[in-house]
């Protein structure tokens, strides 16, 4: 539940910031008549994202009857999810400072084209986050005992993000987004490492990869499944008591280099050269 709450919070805040930037631009430009188009685009993006999430679940539970096919499908969606997570956190780290200006320029171009372009732009801005959320959520809860808790946690994270976005837009509340995205990025990298580990396990179960019986270590005494901390580690980062050797390698080989690259100080742009004085 904590993992899915984090996914909803992170992705939801990105989408909320995008929508708030679009709304603020239209209000300041005295184009409030176009706000309804933004909301139509947002609603359509949410609907497409929900349908996409349902299709993922329907494909595995109904269309794929063979156990091996189901495991392969879970592996493919897991790998796709970590690709999206990795791309998203590095893109946000690089583009966060200039995203507002870029969105304003695109919205200005959309206003020049026509009303439908405004709604379509809002749709595109939100649907990317929505599709990512559906895919990452599906990959994160694979193998879990779904009692509705993870879904409620995801919705809770999204609602929290909407509340934060509203406070930032309507009041003087300011949040250090650089720090927020850095630490949530670290946690999401660890969540993605767990998803990758699960994807490797699915490939082993489908006999695509060997070593399903090669256990790396036995830590049931330390990671007792009945304890709260073992449940937390398993749910958040897929740290389990008896993983295979390939699962451990996958977790480490993803988490360590990606964390190092993500936390490595960004290179500052070189200062513009000073023009030579005219003689």
C-alpha positions as CSV (number, residue, x, y, z in Angstrom):
1,X,0.0,0.0,0.0
2,X,2.8,2.4,0.8
3,X,4.4,1.7,-2.6
4,X,1.2,2.4,-4.5
5,X,0.5,5.5,-2.4
6,X,3.9,6.8,-3.4
7,X,3.2,6.1,-7.0
8,X,-0.1,7.9,-6.9
9,X,1.4,10.9,-5.0
10,X,4.4,11.3,-7.3
11,X,2.5,10.8,-10.6
12,X,-0.5,12.7,-9.4
13,X,1.5,15.7,-8.3
14,X,3.2,15.8,-11.7
15,X,-0.2,15.8,-13.5
16,X,-1.6,18.3,-11.0
17,X,1.3,20.7,-11.6
18,X,0.8,20.5,-15.3
19,X,-2.9,21.2,-15.0
20,X,-2.4,24.1,-12.5
21,X,0.1,25.7,-14.9
22,X,-2.4,25.5,-17.8
23,X,-5.2,27.0,-15.6
24,X,-3.0,29.8,-14.3
25,X,-1.9,30.8,-17.8
26,X,-5.5,30.9,-19.1
27,X,-6.7,32.9,-16.0
28,X,-3.9,35.4,-16.3
29,X,-4.4,35.7,-20.1
30,X,-8.1,36.3,-19.5
31,X,-9.1,33.3,-21.4
32,X,-11.3,31.7,-18.7
33,X,-13.7,30.6,-21.4
34,X,-11.2,27.9,-22.4
35,X,-11.0,26.4,-18.9
36,X,-13.8,23.9,-19.6
37,X,-11.8,22.5,-22.5
38,X,-8.9,21.9,-20.2
39,X,-11.2,20.0,-17.8
40,X,-12.6,18.0,-20.7
41,X,-9.1,17.0,-21.8
42,X,-8.2,16.0,-18.2
43,X,-11.4,13.9,-17.8
44,X,-10.7,12.2,-21.1
45,X,-7.1,11.4,-20.0
46,X,-8.3,10.0,-16.7
47,X,-10.9,7.8,-18.6
48,X,-8.2,6.5,-21.0
49,X,-5.9,5.7,-18.1
50,X,-8.5,3.8,-16.2
51,X,-9.4,1.8,-19.3
52,X,-5.8,1.0,-19.9
53,X,-5.4,-0.3,-16.4
54,X,-8.5,-2.4,-16.8
55,X,-7.1,-3.8,-20.1
56,X,-3.9,-4.9,-18.4
57,X,-5.8,-6.8,-15.7
58,X,-8.3,-8.2,-18.2
59,X,-5.5,-9.4,-20.5
60,X,-3.8,-11.4,-17.8
61,X,-6.8,-12.8,-16.0
62,X,-9.1,-13.5,-18.9
63,X,-7.3,-13.5,-22.3
64,X,-4.2,-15.4,-21.1
65,X,-5.2,-18.8,-19.7
66,X,-1.8,-20.5,-19.9
67,X,0.3,-20.1,-16.7
68,X,3.5,-19.5,-18.7
69,X,1.8,-16.8,-20.9
70,X,0.6,-15.1,-17.7
71,X,4.1,-15.1,-16.3
72,X,5.6,-13.8,-19.5
73,X,3.0,-11.0,-19.6
74,X,3.8,-10.0,-16.0
75,X,7.5,-10.0,-16.9
76,X,7.0,-7.8,-19.9
77,X,4.8,-5.3,-18.0
78,X,7.3,-5.2,-15.2
79,X,10.2,-4.4,-17.5
80,X,8.1,-1.8,-19.3
81,X,7.1,-0.2,-16.0
82,X,10.7,0.2,-14.8
83,X,11.6,1.7,-18.2
84,X,8.9,4.3,-17.7
85,X,9.9,4.9,-14.0
86,X,13.5,5.4,-14.9
87,X,12.8,7.7,-17.8
88,X,10.3,9.7,-15.8
89,X,12.5,10.4,-12.8
90,X,15.4,11.5,-14.9
91,X,13.2,13.6,-17.2
92,X,11.6,15.4,-14.3
93,X,15.0,16.1,-12.7
94,X,16.2,17.7,-16.0
95,X,13.0,19.4,-17.1
96,X,11.4,20.5,-13.8
97,X,12.8,24.1,-14.0
98,X,11.7,24.8,-17.5
99,X,8.4,22.9,-17.7
100,X,6.2,25.9,-16.8
101,X,7.6,28.0,-19.7
102,X,7.4,25.1,-22.1
103,X,3.8,24.4,-21.3
104,X,2.9,28.1,-21.6
105,X,4.4,28.3,-25.0
106,X,2.6,25.1,-26.1
107,X,-0.7,26.4,-24.8
108,X,-0.2,29.7,-26.5
109,X,0.3,27.9,-29.8
110,X,-2.8,25.7,-29.1
111,X,-4.9,28.9,-28.4
112,X,-3.8,30.2,-31.8
113,X,-4.9,27.0,-33.5
114,X,-8.3,26.7,-32.0
115,X,-10.5,25.5,-29.1
116,X,-10.0,21.7,-29.8
117,X,-6.3,22.1,-29.7
118,X,-6.5,23.4,-26.1
119,X,-8.4,20.4,-24.9
120,X,-6.2,18.1,-26.8
121,X,-3.1,19.6,-25.3
122,X,-4.5,19.2,-21.8
123,X,-5.4,15.6,-22.7
124,X,-1.8,14.8,-23.9
125,X,-0.3,16.5,-20.8
126,X,-2.3,14.4,-18.4
127,X,-2.7,11.1,-20.3
128,X,1.1,10.4,-20.2
129,X,1.1,10.5,-16.4
130,X,-2.1,8.5,-16.3
131,X,-0.8,5.7,-18.5
132,X,2.4,5.6,-16.6
133,X,0.5,5.4,-13.3
134,X,-1.7,2.5,-14.6
135,X,1.3,0.5,-15.9
136,X,3.5,1.1,-12.8
137,X,0.6,0.3,-10.5
138,X,-0.2,-2.9,-12.3
139,X,3.5,-3.9,-12.2
140,X,3.8,-3.0,-8.5
141,X,0.9,-5.1,-7.3
142,X,1.7,-8.2,-9.2
143,X,1.8,-11.2,-6.9
144,X,0.2,-9.2,-4.1
145,X,-3.0,-10.2,-2.2
146,X,-5.4,-7.7,-3.7
147,X,-8.0,-6.8,-1.2
148,X,-8.6,-3.3,-2.5
149,X,-6.0,-1.8,-0.2
150,X,-3.4,-1.0,-2.9
151,X,-6.0,0.6,-5.2
152,X,-7.3,2.8,-2.3
153,X,-3.7,3.7,-1.5
154,X,-3.1,4.8,-5.1
155,X,-6.3,6.9,-5.1
156,X,-5.3,8.3,-1.7
157,X,-1.9,9.3,-3.2
158,X,-3.6,11.0,-6.1
159,X,-6.0,12.9,-3.9
160,X,-3.1,14.0,-1.7
161,X,-1.3,15.3,-4.8
162,X,-4.5,17.2,-5.9
163,X,-4.8,18.8,-2.5
164,X,-1.1,19.8,-2.5
165,X,-1.5,21.3,-6.0
166,X,-4.6,23.2,-5.0
167,X,-2.9,24.7,-2.0
168,X,0.0,25.7,-4.1
169,X,-2.3,27.3,-6.7
170,X,-4.8,29.0,-4.4
171,X,-2.7,30.0,-1.4
172,X,0.7,31.2,-0.5
173,X,1.8,27.6,0.4
174,X,5.1,26.8,-1.3
175,X,6.8,23.4,-1.4
176,X,10.4,22.7,-2.3
177,X,9.7,20.6,-5.4
178,X,13.3,19.9,-6.0
179,X,13.7,18.2,-2.7
180,X,10.3,16.5,-3.0
181,X,11.1,15.0,-6.5
182,X,14.6,14.0,-5.4
183,X,13.5,12.0,-2.4
184,X,10.4,10.5,-4.1
185,X,12.7,9.7,-7.0
186,X,15.0,7.7,-4.7
187,X,12.1,5.8,-3.2
188,X,10.7,5.1,-6.7
189,X,14.0,3.8,-7.9
190,X,13.9,1.3,-5.0
191,X,10.3,0.4,-5.9
192,X,11.4,-0.1,-9.5
193,X,14.2,-2.4,-8.4
194,X,11.6,-4.5,-6.7
195,X,9.5,-4.5,-9.8
196,X,12.5,-5.6,-11.9
197,X,13.2,-8.4,-9.4
198,X,9.6,-9.6,-9.7
199,X,9.9,-9.4,-13.5
200,X,13.0,-11.6,-13.4
201,X,11.2,-14.1,-11.1
202,X,8.3,-14.2,-13.6
203,X,10.8,-15.0,-16.4
204,X,12.2,-17.8,-14.3
205,X,8.7,-19.1,-13.6
206,X,8.1,-19.1,-17.3
207,X,11.3,-21.0,-17.9
208,X,12.8,-18.2,-20.0
209,X,15.5,-17.7,-17.4
210,X,17.1,-20.5,-15.4
211,X,17.8,-20.7,-11.7
212,X,14.3,-20.7,-10.2
213,X,15.5,-23.1,-7.5
214,X,18.8,-21.4,-6.9
215,X,18.1,-19.6,-3.7
216,X,20.5,-16.8,-2.8
217,X,19.9,-16.8,0.9
218,X,17.5,-18.0,3.6
219,X,16.5,-15.1,5.8
220,X,13.1,-16.2,7.1
221,X,14.4,-15.8,10.7
222,X,15.2,-12.1,10.0
223,X,12.5,-11.3,7.5
224,X,9.6,-13.1,9.2
225,X,6.6,-12.6,6.9
226,X,4.4,-12.1,10.0
227,X,6.3,-9.0,11.1
228,X,5.4,-5.5,10.1
229,X,8.9,-4.6,8.8
230,X,9.1,-7.7,6.6
231,X,5.7,-6.8,5.2
232,X,6.9,-3.2,4.6
233,X,10.1,-4.2,2.9
234,X,8.3,-6.8,0.7
235,X,5.5,-4.5,-0.2
236,X,7.7,-1.4,-0.9
237,X,10.9,-2.8,-2.4
238,X,10.1,-6.6,-2.9
239,X,12.8,-7.5,-0.4
240,X,11.9,-11.1,0.4
241,X,13.3,-13.9,2.7
242,X,14.2,-16.4,0.0
243,X,15.0,-14.8,-3.4
244,X,16.8,-16.5,-6.2
245,X,20.3,-15.6,-7.2
246,X,19.1,-13.9,-10.4
247,X,16.5,-11.9,-8.5
248,X,19.1,-10.5,-6.1
249,X,21.5,-9.7,-9.0
250,X,18.6,-7.9,-10.9
251,X,17.7,-5.8,-7.8
252,X,21.3,-4.8,-7.1
253,X,22.3,-4.2,-10.7
254,X,19.4,-1.9,-11.3
255,X,19.2,-0.1,-7.9
256,X,22.9,0.8,-7.4
257,X,23.9,2.4,-10.7
258,X,20.5,4.1,-11.2
259,X,20.7,5.6,-7.6
260,X,24.3,6.8,-8.2
261,X,23.4,8.5,-11.5
262,X,20.2,10.0,-10.1
263,X,22.0,11.4,-7.0
264,X,25.0,12.6,-8.9
265,X,25.1,16.4,-9.0
266,X,23.7,17.7,-12.2
267,X,26.3,19.4,-14.4
268,X,25.8,23.2,-14.4
269,X,25.7,24.8,-17.8
270,X,28.9,26.6,-18.8
271,X,28.7,30.4,-18.6
272,X,28.3,32.2,-21.8
273,X,31.6,33.6,-23.1
274,X,32.2,37.3,-22.5
275,X,32.5,39.2,-25.8
276,X,35.8,40.7,-26.4
277,X,36.0,44.5,-26.0
278,X,35.8,46.5,-29.2
279,X,39.1,48.3,-30.0
